[in-house]
Amino acid sequence: MHIAMVGTRGVPASYSGFETCVEELGTRLVARGHKVTVYCRSHHVRYSEPTYRGMRLVRLPTIPNKYLDTIVHTLLSLLHSLSQPYDVILIFIVGNSFLSWIPRLRGQKVVLNVDGLDWKREKWPPLAKAYIRWSEKLATRFPHALVTDSRAVQRYYKEQYGADPPYIPYGADVQHRPPGKHLARFGLEPRQYILFVGRLVPENCPHHLTAAFEGLETNMRCVIVGDAPYAENYIRTLKDTDDPRIIFTGYLFGEGYEELGSHAYVFVETSGVGGTHPALLEAMALGNCVVVNDTPENLETIGEAGLSYDGQLGAPALQEVLAQLITNSETIETYRAKAKTRVQELFDWEGVTDQYEQLFHRLVIGEKRRTSV
């Protein structure tokens, strides 16, 4: 099959979970003999080669604006797709569902990964939230299939719209790395820091961790990995702390990200919205004890292999959990083992690729059978 992936910033992955999904899924589909094209935003992807890990890259411009960036690039990508011999187009982000009818003009099959319930994000004003809710309804009508990465989101679509989308999770494929130059760069010692990785936006709630950590009596450090466009005011407030133990690294990918993830004492996932968070899965795969905001999606991800705090209470609830863990290394070791085992059993990229490949085959081969009768 010839498969196109649309709606993300592109690869190499250097922003969020969607880009990681595109890279990991696309690489494996190529290895299985499929042709894969990834549409990239020219202002974001600086990689200049025509292919990456076997995937063909198509770079197109967009309007680098908080509200227009994604939708404009997706529109241009789907218009471009009309001139291409794609069998299947995998579109990411529910807000793009309005455009998912375009590939059908050429007879291409369309699959939409809706992610989490995006209208819950604080960054969106009322009009944008209304558009996203409308997009959810269109997601059950325009594409040939929609996919959720969380069973909680799957239940939402069934209860709200009578749809029954397949659940296909993310995977985790990271390499445990020894202590090295990246820990040294930030003055860190193994198992002597609490780690957060994610976009620094209000709905991801890193302020829960910084505020909780400020009240802890410990010689450990608090490491915040990430950044975000269009969130300058929030990030400025987040960094406005007098606690020298809190370190902001900015974006880290590849070896640096894996090195810090390999040696944390605890990994904290504070996000209050979204589906399955790849950074959480990867932290578990690296054998971390994880603590999560108690959203249904986060609790679904960790099962019995992690701890949670009341996200409605925020920092005070998180501080209580962290205070207990700092003085209880036996609990830490127990949850590290549980987390790693859970990811190995349930969140494997090869298994994820199997499910997408089977879905694509059903759509494409089913159509060929109907037209041959």
VOLUM-233862 format. One record per residue (C-alpha): x, y, z; residue in one letter; residue number from 1. Coordinates in steps of 0.5 Angstrom, whole numbers, plus 500, padded with zeros to 3 digits. Last residue first. Layout:
+-----+-----+-----+------+------+
!   X !   Y !   Z ! resn ! resi !
+-----+-----+-----+------+------+
!   X !   Y !   Z !    A !  NUM !
...
+-----+-----+-----+------+------+
This chain:
+-----+-----+-----+------+------+
!   X !   Y !   Z ! resn ! resi !
+-----+-----+-----+------+------+
! 465 ! 484 ! 483 !    V !  373 !
! 471 ! 487 ! 482 !    S !  372 !
! 469 ! 494 ! 485 !    T !  371 !
! 467 ! 491 ! 492 !    R !  370 !
! 473 ! 487 ! 493 !    R !  369 !
! 478 ! 493 ! 491 !    K !  368 !
! 474 ! 497 ! 497 !    E !  367 !
! 475 ! 491 ! 502 !    G !  366 !
! 482 ! 491 ! 500 !    I !  365 !
! 483 ! 498 ! 502 !    V !  364 !
! 479 ! 499 ! 508 !    L !  363 !
! 481 ! 492 ! 511 !    R !  362 !
! 488 ! 493 ! 509 !    H !  361 !
! 489 ! 500 ! 512 !    F !  360 !
! 486 ! 497 ! 519 !    L !  359 !
! 490 ! 491 ! 519 !    Q !  358 !
! 496 ! 495 ! 518 !    E !  357 !
! 494 ! 500 ! 524 !    Y !  356 !
! 493 ! 494 ! 528 !    Q !  355 !
! 500 ! 491 ! 526 !    D !  354 !
! 503 ! 497 ! 527 !    T !  353 !
! 501 ! 498 ! 534 !    V !  352 !
! 503 ! 491 ! 536 !    G !  351 !
! 510 ! 493 ! 533 !    E !  350 !
! 510 ! 499 ! 537 !    W !  349 !
! 509 ! 495 ! 544 !    D !  348 !
! 505 ! 498 ! 549 !    F !  347 !
! 501 ! 492 ! 552 !    L !  346 !
! 506 ! 487 ! 555 !    E !  345 !
! 512 ! 491 ! 555 !    Q !  344 !
! 509 ! 497 ! 557 !    V !  343 !
! 506 ! 493 ! 563 !    R !  342 !
! 513 ! 490 ! 565 !    T !  341 !
! 517 ! 496 ! 565 !    K !  340 !
! 511 ! 500 ! 570 !    A !  339 !
! 511 ! 494 ! 575 !    K !  338 !
! 519 ! 494 ! 576 !    A !  337 !
! 519 ! 501 ! 577 !    R !  336 !
! 513 ! 501 ! 582 !    Y !  335 !
! 516 ! 496 ! 586 !    T !  334 !
! 523 ! 500 ! 586 !    E !  333 !
! 520 ! 506 ! 588 !    I !  332 !
! 516 ! 503 ! 594 !    T !  331 !
! 522 ! 500 ! 597 !    E !  330 !
! 525 ! 507 ! 596 !    S !  329 !
! 520 ! 510 ! 601 !    N !  328 !
! 523 ! 517 ! 604 !    T !  327 !
! 522 ! 521 ! 597 !    I !  326 !
! 516 ! 517 ! 595 !    L !  325 !
! 512 ! 519 ! 601 !    Q !  324 !
! 513 ! 527 ! 600 !    A !  323 !
! 512 ! 526 ! 593 !    L !  322 !
! 505 ! 523 ! 594 !    V !  321 !
! 503 ! 529 ! 599 !    E !  320 !
! 506 ! 534 ! 594 !    Q !  319 !
! 502 ! 532 ! 589 !    L !  318 !
! 495 ! 533 ! 593 !    A !  317 !
! 498 ! 540 ! 595 !    P !  316 !
! 500 ! 541 ! 588 !    A !  315 !
! 493 ! 540 ! 584 !    G !  314 !
! 487 ! 539 ! 588 !    L !  313 !
! 483 ! 538 ! 582 !    Q !  312 !
! 488 ! 533 ! 579 !    G !  311 !
! 488 ! 528 ! 585 !    D !  310 !
! 494 ! 524 ! 585 !    Y !  309 !
! 496 ! 518 ! 582 !    S !  308 !
! 501 ! 512 ! 583 !    L !  307 !
! 504 ! 507 ! 578 !    G !  306 !
! 503 ! 500 ! 575 !    A !  305 !
! 496 ! 498 ! 577 !    E !  304 !
! 493 ! 501 ! 571 !    G !  303 !
! 498 ! 506 ! 568 !    I !  302 !
! 495 ! 508 ! 562 !    T !  301 !
! 488 ! 507 ! 564 !    E !  300 !
! 489 ! 512 ! 570 !    L !  299 !
! 492 ! 517 ! 565 !    N !  298 !
! 486 ! 517 ! 561 !    E !  297 !
! 481 ! 517 ! 566 !    P !  296 !
! 485 ! 523 ! 569 !    T !  295 !
! 488 ! 522 ! 576 !    D !  294 !
! 494 ! 527 ! 575 !    N !  293 !
! 500 ! 522 ! 574 !    V !  292 !
! 506 ! 519 ! 579 !    V !  291 !
! 511 ! 514 ! 575 !    V !  290 !
! 516 ! 510 ! 578 !    C !  289 !
! 521 ! 509 ! 572 !    N !  288 !
! 523 ! 503 ! 568 !    G !  287 !
! 525 ! 506 ! 562 !    L !  286 !
! 519 ! 503 ! 559 !    A !  285 !
! 515 ! 507 ! 564 !    M !  284 !
! 518 ! 513 ! 562 !    A !  283 !
! 517 ! 512 ! 555 !    E !  282 !
! 509 ! 511 ! 556 !    L !  281 !
! 509 ! 517 ! 560 !    L !  280 !
! 512 ! 521 ! 555 !    A !  279 !
! 507 ! 518 ! 550 !    P !  278 !
! 501 ! 521 ! 553 !    H !  277 !
! 495 ! 517 ! 552 !    T !  276 !
! 489 ! 521 ! 551 !    G !  275 !
! 489 ! 529 ! 552 !    G !  274 !
! 487 ! 533 ! 558 !    V !  273 !
! 490 ! 534 ! 565 !    G !  272 !
! 497 ! 533 ! 564 !    S !  271 !
! 501 ! 532 ! 571 !    T !  270 !
! 505 ! 526 ! 569 !    E !  269 !
! 511 ! 526 ! 574 !    V !  268 !
! 517 ! 521 ! 573 !    F !  267 !
! 520 ! 519 ! 580 !    V !  266 !
! 528 ! 518 ! 582 !    Y !  265 !
! 530 ! 519 ! 574 !    A !  264 !
! 536 ! 516 ! 571 !    H !  263 !
! 533 ! 513 ! 565 !    S !  262 !
! 529 ! 519 ! 563 !    G !  261 !
! 535 ! 524 ! 563 !    L !  260 !
! 539 ! 519 ! 558 !    E !  259 !
! 533 ! 518 ! 554 !    E !  258 !
! 532 ! 525 ! 553 !    Y !  257 !
! 539 ! 527 ! 552 !    G !  256 !
! 540 ! 521 ! 547 !    E !  255 !
! 534 ! 523 ! 542 !    G !  254 !
! 530 ! 529 ! 544 !    F !  253 !
! 531 ! 535 ! 549 !    L !  252 !
! 527 ! 541 ! 549 !    Y !  251 !
! 528 ! 547 ! 554 !    G !  250 !
! 532 ! 544 ! 560 !    T !  249 !
! 528 ! 548 ! 566 !    F !  248 !
! 531 ! 546 ! 573 !    I !  247 !
! 528 ! 547 ! 579 !    I !  246 !
! 533 ! 546 ! 585 !    R !  245 !
! 534 ! 554 ! 585 !    P !  244 !
! 527 ! 555 ! 588 !    D !  243 !
! 526 ! 563 ! 587 !    D !  242 !
! 521 ! 561 ! 582 !    T !  241 !
! 518 ! 565 ! 576 !    D !  240 !
! 519 ! 560 ! 571 !    K !  239 !
! 512 ! 558 ! 571 !    L !  238 !
! 510 ! 565 ! 570 !    T !  237 !
! 514 ! 566 ! 564 !    R !  236 !
! 512 ! 559 ! 561 !    I !  235 !
! 505 ! 562 ! 562 !    Y !  234 !
! 506 ! 568 ! 558 !    N !  233 !
! 510 ! 565 ! 553 !    E !  232 !
! 505 ! 560 ! 551 !    A !  231 !
! 505 ! 561 ! 543 !    Y !  230 !
! 510 ! 556 ! 542 !    P !  229 !
! 512 ! 550 ! 547 !    A !  228 !
! 517 ! 548 ! 552 !    D !  227 !
! 520 ! 542 ! 554 !    G !  226 !
! 524 ! 538 ! 560 !    V !  225 !
! 522 ! 540 ! 567 !    I !  224 !
! 527 ! 537 ! 572 !    V !  223 !
! 526 ! 538 ! 580 !    C !  222 !
! 532 ! 537 ! 584 !    R !  221 !
! 533 ! 532 ! 590 !    M !  220 !
! 536 ! 535 ! 596 !    N !  219 !
! 529 ! 535 ! 600 !    T !  218 !
! 524 ! 538 ! 604 !    E !  217 !
! 518 ! 539 ! 599 !    L !  216 !
! 514 ! 545 ! 599 !    G !  215 !
! 517 ! 548 ! 592 !    E !  214 !
! 516 ! 541 ! 589 !    F !  213 !
! 509 ! 542 ! 590 !    A !  212 !
! 509 ! 549 ! 586 !    A !  211 !
! 513 ! 546 ! 581 !    T !  210 !
! 510 ! 540 ! 580 !    L !  209 !
! 503 ! 543 ! 579 !    H !  208 !
! 505 ! 548 ! 575 !    H !  207 !
! 507 ! 543 ! 570 !    P !  206 !
! 499 ! 543 ! 569 !    C !  205 !
! 499 ! 540 ! 562 !    N !  204 !
! 493 ! 544 ! 561 !    E !  203 !
! 497 ! 550 ! 562 !    P !  202 !
! 502 ! 549 ! 557 !    V !  201 !
! 509 ! 547 ! 557 !    L !  200 !
! 509 ! 541 ! 553 !    R !  199 !
! 512 ! 535 ! 556 !    G !  198 !
! 517 ! 532 ! 560 !    V !  197 !
! 517 ! 532 ! 568 !    F !  196 !
! 522 ! 529 ! 572 !    L !  195 !
! 524 ! 528 ! 579 !    I !  194 !
! 531 ! 528 ! 581 !    Y !  193 !
! 537 ! 525 ! 585 !    Q !  192 !
! 536 ! 518 ! 582 !    R !  191 !
! 542 ! 519 ! 578 !    P !  190 !
! 546 ! 525 ! 579 !    E !  189 !
! 544 ! 532 ! 576 !    L !  188 !
! 549 ! 538 ! 574 !    G !  187 !
! 545 ! 540 ! 568 !    F !  186 !
! 550 ! 539 ! 563 !    R !  185 !
! 553 ! 533 ! 567 !    A !  184 !
! 546 ! 529 ! 566 !    L !  183 !
! 547 ! 530 ! 559 !    H !  182 !
! 554 ! 528 ! 558 !    K !  181 !
! 553 ! 521 ! 561 !    G !  180 !
! 549 ! 517 ! 566 !    P !  179 !
! 548 ! 510 ! 562 !    P !  178 !
! 543 ! 510 ! 557 !    R !  177 !
! 536 ! 506 ! 557 !    H !  176 !
! 534 ! 506 ! 550 !    Q !  175 !
! 527 ! 508 ! 548 !    V !  174 !
! 521 ! 504 ! 544 !    D !  173 !
! 514 ! 506 ! 547 !    A !  172 !
! 508 ! 504 ! 543 !    G !  171 !
! 501 ! 508 ! 542 !    Y !  170 !
! 495 ! 505 ! 543 !    P !  169 !
! 490 ! 503 ! 538 !    I !  168 !
! 482 ! 503 ! 540 !    Y !  167 !
! 478 ! 502 ! 534 !    P !  166 !
! 472 ! 507 ! 534 !    P !  165 !
! 465 ! 505 ! 536 !    D !  164 !
! 460 ! 511 ! 534 !    A !  163 !
! 454 ! 512 ! 538 !    G !  162 !
! 456 ! 520 ! 538 !    Y !  161 !
! 456 ! 522 ! 545 !    Q !  160 !
! 456 ! 515 ! 549 !    E !  159 !
! 461 ! 511 ! 543 !    K !  158 !
! 465 ! 517 ! 542 !    Y !  157 !
! 466 ! 518 ! 550 !    Y !  156 !
! 468 ! 510 ! 551 !    R !  155 !
! 473 ! 511 ! 545 !    Q !  154 !
! 476 ! 517 ! 549 !    V !  153 !
! 476 ! 513 ! 555 !    A !  152 !
! 479 ! 507 ! 551 !    R !  151 !
! 485 ! 511 ! 549 !    S !  150 !
! 489 ! 512 ! 543 !    D !  149 !
! 482 ! 513 ! 539 !    T !  148 !
! 482 ! 511 ! 531 !    V !  147 !
! 477 ! 514 ! 526 !    L !  146 !
! 475 ! 510 ! 520 !    A !  145 !
! 472 ! 512 ! 513 !    H !  144 !
! 473 ! 519 ! 514 !    P !  143 !
! 467 ! 524 ! 514 !    F !  142 !
! 462 ! 522 ! 519 !    R !  141 !
! 464 ! 520 ! 526 !    T !  140 !
! 470 ! 525 ! 525 !    A !  139 !
! 464 ! 530 ! 523 !    L !  138 !
! 461 ! 530 ! 530 !    K !  137 !
! 468 ! 531 ! 533 !    E !  136 !
! 469 ! 537 ! 529 !    S !  135 !
! 463 ! 540 ! 532 !    W !  134 !
! 466 ! 540 ! 539 !    R !  133 !
! 472 ! 542 ! 536 !    I !  132 !
! 469 ! 548 ! 533 !    Y !  131 !
! 465 ! 550 ! 539 !    A !  130 !
! 472 ! 550 ! 543 !    K !  129 !
! 475 ! 555 ! 538 !    A !  128 !
! 469 ! 559 ! 539 !    L !  127 !
! 470 ! 559 ! 547 !    P !  126 !
! 477 ! 561 ! 547 !    P !  125 !
! 482 ! 555 ! 546 !    W !  124 !
! 488 ! 555 ! 551 !    K !  123 !
! 485 ! 552 ! 557 !    E !  122 !
! 485 ! 545 ! 553 !    R !  121 !
! 478 ! 541 ! 554 !    K !  120 !
! 476 ! 542 ! 547 !    W !  119 !
! 482 ! 537 ! 545 !    D !  118 !
! 478 ! 531 ! 548 !    L !  117 !
! 484 ! 526 ! 546 !    G !  116 !
! 487 ! 524 ! 540 !    D !  115 !
! 482 ! 524 ! 534 !    V !  114 !
! 486 ! 519 ! 529 !    N !  113 !
! 483 ! 520 ! 523 !    L !  112 !
! 483 ! 514 ! 517 !    V !  111 !
! 481 ! 516 ! 510 !    V !  110 !
! 481 ! 511 ! 504 !    K !  109 !
! 483 ! 515 ! 497 !    Q !  108 !
! 478 ! 515 ! 492 !    G !  107 !
! 480 ! 521 ! 489 !    R !  106 !
! 475 ! 526 ! 492 !    L !  105 !
! 475 ! 522 ! 498 !    R !  104 !
! 482 ! 525 ! 499 !    P !  103 !
! 478 ! 532 ! 501 !    I !  102 !
! 473 ! 529 ! 506 !    W !  101 !
! 478 ! 529 ! 511 !    S !  100 !
! 478 ! 537 ! 511 !    L !   99 !
! 473 ! 538 ! 517 !    F !   98 !
! 476 ! 532 ! 521 !    S !   97 !
! 482 ! 537 ! 522 !    N !   96 !
! 480 ! 539 ! 529 !    G !   95 !
! 480 ! 532 ! 531 !    V !   94 !
! 488 ! 531 ! 530 !    I !   93 !
! 492 ! 526 ! 526 !    F !   92 !
! 490 ! 524 ! 519 !    I !   91 !
! 492 ! 517 ! 516 !    L !   90 !
! 491 ! 517 ! 508 !    I !   89 !
! 490 ! 511 ! 505 !    V !   88 !
! 491 ! 508 ! 498 !    D !   87 !
! 496 ! 514 ! 496 !    Y !   86 !
! 497 ! 515 ! 488 !    P !   85 !
! 498 ! 523 ! 489 !    Q !   84 !
! 495 ! 529 ! 485 !    S !   83 !
! 489 ! 529 ! 490 !    L !   82 !
! 495 ! 529 ! 496 !    S !   81 !
! 497 ! 536 ! 494 !    H !   80 !
! 490 ! 538 ! 496 !    L !   79 !
! 490 ! 534 ! 503 !    L !   78 !
! 497 ! 537 ! 504 !    S !   77 !
! 495 ! 544 ! 503 !    L !   76 !
! 489 ! 543 ! 508 !    L !   75 !
! 493 ! 540 ! 513 !    T !   74 !
! 498 ! 546 ! 513 !    H !   73 !
! 492 ! 551 ! 514 !    V !   72 !
! 489 ! 547 ! 519 !    I !   71 !
! 495 ! 546 ! 523 !    T !   70 !
! 498 ! 553 ! 523 !    D !   69 !
! 491 ! 557 ! 523 !    L !   68 !
! 490 ! 558 ! 531 !    Y !   67 !
! 496 ! 559 ! 534 !    K !   66 !
! 499 ! 562 ! 528 !    N !   65 !
! 505 ! 560 ! 523 !    P !   64 !
! 501 ! 560 ! 517 !    I !   63 !
! 503 ! 554 ! 513 !    T !   62 !
! 508 ! 552 ! 508 !    P !   61 !
! 509 ! 545 ! 505 !    L !   60 !
! 515 ! 540 ! 506 !    R !   59 !
! 513 ! 533 ! 503 !    V !   58 !
! 518 ! 528 ! 506 !    L !   57 !
! 518 ! 520 ! 503 !    R !   56 !
! 519 ! 515 ! 509 !    M !   55 !
! 525 ! 510 ! 509 !    G !   54 !
! 528 ! 513 ! 515 !    R !   53 !
! 528 ! 520 ! 513 !    Y !   52 !
! 527 ! 522 ! 505 !    T !   51 !
! 528 ! 528 ! 501 !    P !   50 !
! 534 ! 531 ! 506 !    E !   49 !
! 533 ! 538 ! 509 !    S !   48 !
! 532 ! 536 ! 516 !    Y !   47 !
! 529 ! 543 ! 519 !    R !   46 !
! 522 ! 541 ! 520 !    V !   45 !
! 518 ! 547 ! 523 !    H !   44 !
! 518 ! 552 ! 518 !    H !   43 !
! 517 ! 547 ! 512 !    S !   42 !
! 511 ! 544 ! 516 !    R !   41 !
! 512 ! 536 ! 514 !    C !   40 !
! 507 ! 532 ! 510 !    Y !   39 !
! 510 ! 524 ! 511 !    V !   38 !
! 510 ! 519 ! 505 !    T !   37 !
! 510 ! 512 ! 507 !    V !   36 !
! 511 ! 506 ! 501 !    K !   35 !
! 509 ! 499 ! 504 !    H !   34 !
! 514 ! 494 ! 505 !    G !   33 !
! 514 ! 492 ! 512 !    R !   32 !
! 520 ! 496 ! 514 !    A !   31 !
! 516 ! 502 ! 511 !    V !   30 !
! 511 ! 500 ! 515 !    L !   29 !
! 515 ! 500 ! 521 !    R !   28 !
! 519 ! 507 ! 520 !    T !   27 !
! 512 ! 510 ! 519 !    G !   26 !
! 509 ! 508 ! 525 !    L !   25 !
! 515 ! 510 ! 529 !    E !   24 !
! 516 ! 517 ! 526 !    E !   23 !
! 508 ! 518 ! 525 !    V !   22 !
! 507 ! 516 ! 533 !    C !   21 !
! 513 ! 521 ! 535 !    T !   20 !
! 510 ! 526 ! 531 !    E !   19 !
! 504 ! 525 ! 535 !    F !   18 !
! 507 ! 525 ! 541 !    G !   17 !
! 510 ! 532 ! 541 !    S !   16 !
! 515 ! 536 ! 538 !    Y !   15 !
! 521 ! 534 ! 535 !    S !   14 !
! 520 ! 528 ! 531 !    A !   13 !
! 524 ! 527 ! 525 !    P !   12 !
! 519 ! 528 ! 522 !    V !   11 !
! 513 ! 532 ! 521 !    G !   10 !
! 509 ! 538 ! 524 !    R !    9 !
! 503 ! 533 ! 525 !    T !    8 !
! 496 ! 533 ! 520 !    G !    7 !
! 498 ! 528 ! 515 !    V !    6 !
! 501 ! 521 ! 514 !    M !    5 !
! 501 ! 518 ! 507 !    A !    4 !
! 500 ! 511 ! 506 !    I !    3 !
! 502 ! 507 ! 499 !    H !    2 !
! 500 ! 500 ! 500 !    M !    1 !
+-----+-----+-----+------+------+
